[in-house]
Amino acid sequence: MKKVLAALDNSLAGKSLLAAASTLAALLDAEVEAVHVHSDGERTAHNTAEAAGIRLQTTSGPVVERIVEAGRASDVVALAIGARGTPSGPRPVGGTASAVASALPKPIMIVPPDADPPGAFRRVLVPIEGLVSSSLAPRWLFEPAREAGIDVLALHIHDERSIPSFTDQPQHEQSAWAAEFVRRYCPWGIDEVRLETRVGRIGELIPLVAMESSCDLIALGWSQELSSDRAPVVRETLARANLPVLLVPVLAALAASNNTNNDNHDRGDS
């Protein structure tokens, strides 16, 4: 059975974490299991897991190493971890979440402590930068989302220098540009994904559009780098968003895409 593993600490933010992990598990047809590494007691973690009806495994040792070790299990398809222990905690994320996300080459869902996850995801925001590599990551999520009837909203943000120039029929040319953009960079969602375009700062607009569009989840492809000079979009999104952010490593998504293509070839699919 596939698992979504929730890395549960001893803070009160665990309730939101387990709720989000359960929602993701339902989408992926998986079960939820929690892991807690002894560091500052386990009473709150135990009570939170028990209240949610989720099995809790406890371990001891270096926190990051133990969480990554548990996440590497072959039956774990994604890991959920809290962004920080309290709403006033470090941003974009705390040290444990940052280290785990950078070390584990699997989809990681970062859950803010003040998130209020629904029982089922209804709309997912997928920012697309206009790079083929970044379009591979959301594909990992799109298949189960499509089966579940979830609305997928693709977002592309222009800066002032990259706005397409249209001539005498802008309404038609913009529509044609949008269709070509989806075909090229969202091949996993042709005819099923709505494209939203904005102009401005990417990191500021992603959480804003997610809120305005009533999204339940933001899905981002990333290179597993959260240092101050890398991944500015991911860092700013995590700092500003008050809903779960699913980070899908681009390399892992590429491998999954290649496996899917090979399976289709073996079956003779076109």
C-alpha positions in Angstrom: 0.0 0.0 0.0 1.3 3.5 -0.9 1.9 5.8 2.0 2.0 9.5 2.6 4.3 10.0 5.6 3.7 12.9 7.9 6.8 14.1 9.9 5.1 15.1 13.1 6.9 17.3 15.7 5.7 18.1 19.2 4.1 21.4 18.3 0.4 22.3 18.1 0.8 22.7 14.3 0.5 18.9 14.0 -3.3 19.0 13.6 -3.1 21.0 10.3 -0.2 18.8 9.1 -2.1 15.6 9.6 -5.3 17.0 8.0 -3.3 18.0 4.9 -1.5 14.7 4.8 -4.8 12.9 4.9 -6.2 15.0 2.1 -3.1 14.3 -0.1 -3.3 10.6 0.7 -6.9 10.4 -0.4 -5.9 12.1 -3.7 -3.1 9.6 -4.2 -5.1 6.6 -3.1 -2.6 6.1 -0.3 -2.7 5.7 3.5 -1.3 8.1 6.0 1.3 7.2 8.6 3.1 9.6 11.0 6.7 9.6 12.2 8.0 11.4 15.3 11.6 11.7 16.2 12.2 12.2 20.0 13.8 15.6 20.7 11.5 17.5 23.0 9.0 14.9 24.2 6.3 13.1 22.4 3.1 13.7 24.3 1.6 16.3 22.0 2.6 14.3 18.9 1.1 11.1 20.3 -2.2 12.9 21.3 -2.4 14.6 17.9 -1.9 11.4 16.0 -4.4 9.5 18.2 -7.0 12.2 17.8 -6.7 12.0 14.0 -6.8 8.2 14.0 -3.3 7.9 12.4 -0.7 5.4 13.2 2.4 6.9 14.7 5.9 5.5 14.6 8.5 6.9 17.0 12.2 6.8 16.7 15.3 8.6 18.1 18.5 10.1 16.8 19.3 13.0 14.5 15.9 14.4 13.5 16.6 15.2 9.8 18.4 12.0 9.2 15.7 9.9 10.7 12.9 11.6 8.8 14.8 11.3 5.5 15.5 7.7 6.3 11.8 7.0 6.9 10.8 8.9 3.8 13.1 6.8 1.6 11.0 3.7 2.2 9.8 2.3 -1.1 6.2 2.5 -0.2 6.3 6.2 0.7 5.1 8.3 -2.3 5.2 11.7 -0.6 6.2 13.3 2.7 4.3 16.0 4.5 6.1 18.3 7.0 5.2 21.5 8.9 6.6 24.7 7.6 7.2 26.0 11.2 5.9 25.3 14.7 4.0 28.5 15.0 2.6 31.2 12.7 5.4 33.6 13.9 8.1 31.0 13.3 11.0 31.3 10.8 10.2 31.9 7.2 10.2 30.7 4.5 10.5 27.4 6.5 12.2 26.1 9.7 15.5 24.4 9.6 14.2 20.9 9.8 11.7 21.3 7.0 14.3 22.9 4.8 16.9 20.2 5.4 14.4 17.3 4.9 13.0 18.8 1.7 16.5 19.4 0.2 17.6 15.8 1.1 14.7 13.7 0.1 14.2 13.3 -3.6 10.4 12.8 -3.4 7.4 15.1 -3.4 7.3 17.1 -0.2 4.2 18.9 1.0 5.1 21.9 3.2 2.2 22.8 5.5 1.9 26.2 7.3 0.8 26.0 10.9 -2.3 28.2 10.2 -3.4 26.2 7.2 -7.0 24.9 7.2 -6.9 22.0 4.7 -10.2 20.7 3.3 -11.3 17.1 3.4 -10.6 16.9 -0.4 -8.6 19.2 -2.7 -10.9 21.0 -5.1 -8.6 23.3 -7.0 -4.8 23.2 -7.4 -2.6 26.1 -8.6 0.3 25.0 -10.8 2.7 27.9 -11.6 4.5 27.2 -14.9 7.6 29.2 -15.8 7.7 28.4 -19.5 10.4 25.7 -19.2 9.9 22.2 -20.3 11.6 20.9 -17.1 9.3 22.8 -14.8 6.3 21.4 -16.7 7.3 17.8 -15.8 6.8 18.2 -12.1 3.0 19.0 -12.1 2.4 16.0 -14.3 3.1 13.8 -11.3 0.0 15.3 -9.6 -2.2 15.8 -12.7 -3.2 12.2 -13.3 -4.7 11.6 -9.9 -6.2 15.1 -9.9 -7.9 14.4 -13.2 -9.3 11.2 -11.9 -10.6 12.9 -8.8 -12.2 15.7 -10.8 -10.0 18.4 -9.3 -9.8 21.8 -11.1 -6.2 22.5 -12.2 -5.3 26.1 -12.7 -2.0 26.8 -14.5 -0.4 30.2 -13.8 2.2 31.9 -15.9 3.5 35.3 -14.8 5.2 37.7 -17.1 7.6 40.4 -16.2 7.3 43.6 -18.2 10.0 42.5 -20.6 8.3 39.1 -21.4 4.8 40.3 -22.2 3.8 38.9 -25.7 3.2 41.7 -28.2 -0.1 41.4 -30.1 -1.0 43.2 -33.3 -4.4 44.2 -34.7 -6.5 41.4 -33.2 -5.1 41.0 -29.6 -8.1 39.0 -28.4 -7.6 36.3 -31.0 -3.8 36.3 -30.8 -3.8 36.1 -27.0 -6.1 33.1 -27.2 -3.8 31.5 -29.7 -0.8 32.2 -27.5 -2.5 30.7 -24.5 -3.4 27.5 -26.4 0.2 27.2 -27.7 1.6 27.8 -24.2 -0.6 25.0 -22.7 0.3 22.7 -25.6 4.0 23.2 -25.1 4.4 23.6 -21.3 1.3 21.8 -20.0 1.1 18.7 -22.2 -0.4 16.8 -19.3 -3.4 19.1 -19.3 -4.4 20.0 -22.9 -8.1 20.8 -23.0 -8.4 20.3 -19.2 -6.3 23.0 -17.7 -7.3 26.7 -17.4 -4.4 29.1 -17.9 -4.2 32.3 -15.9 -1.6 34.9 -16.8 -0.5 37.9 -14.7 2.2 40.5 -14.8 4.5 41.2 -11.8 6.7 39.5 -9.2 6.3 35.7 -9.3 6.8 35.1 -5.6 4.2 37.7 -4.6 1.6 36.7 -7.2 1.5 32.9 -6.7 0.0 33.1 -3.1 -2.2 36.0 -4.2 -3.7 34.2 -7.2 -4.1 31.0 -5.1 -6.2 33.0 -2.5 -8.2 34.9 -5.2 -8.9 31.6 -7.0 -9.9 29.7 -3.9 -7.1 27.1 -4.4 -6.5 24.4 -1.8 -2.9 23.5 -2.8 0.0 25.0 -4.7 2.2 22.6 -6.7 5.7 23.7 -7.7 8.5 21.9 -9.5 11.9 22.6 -7.9 15.5 21.7 -7.9 15.7 20.9 -4.1 17.7 24.0 -3.3 16.5 26.4 -0.7 19.6 28.5 0.0 19.3 32.2 0.0 20.7 32.6 -3.6 18.6 29.8 -5.1 15.0 29.1 -5.7 13.7 32.6 -5.0 10.2 31.7 -6.3 9.9 28.7 -4.0 11.3 30.6 -1.0 8.9 33.6 -1.4 5.9 31.3 -2.1 6.6 29.3 1.1 7.1 32.6 3.1 3.8 34.1 1.9 1.4 31.2 1.4 -1.1 30.1 4.1 -2.0 26.9 2.3 0.0 23.7 1.7 2.7 23.9 -1.0 3.6 20.7 -2.7 7.3 20.7 -3.9 8.0 18.1 -6.7 11.7 17.5 -7.5 12.2 18.0 -11.2 14.6 15.1 -11.5 12.2 12.8 -9.8 9.4 14.0 -12.0 11.6 13.5 -15.1 12.3 9.9 -14.1 8.5 9.2 -13.5 7.7 10.8 -16.9 10.3 8.5 -18.6 8.9 5.5 -16.8 5.4 6.4 -18.0 6.6 6.9 -21.5 8.4 3.5 -21.4 5.3 1.8 -20.1 3.2 3.3 -22.9 5.7 2.2 -25.5 5.8 -1.3 -24.1 2.0 -1.5 -24.4 2.1 -0.1 -27.9 0.4 3.2 -26.9 1.0 6.2 -29.1 
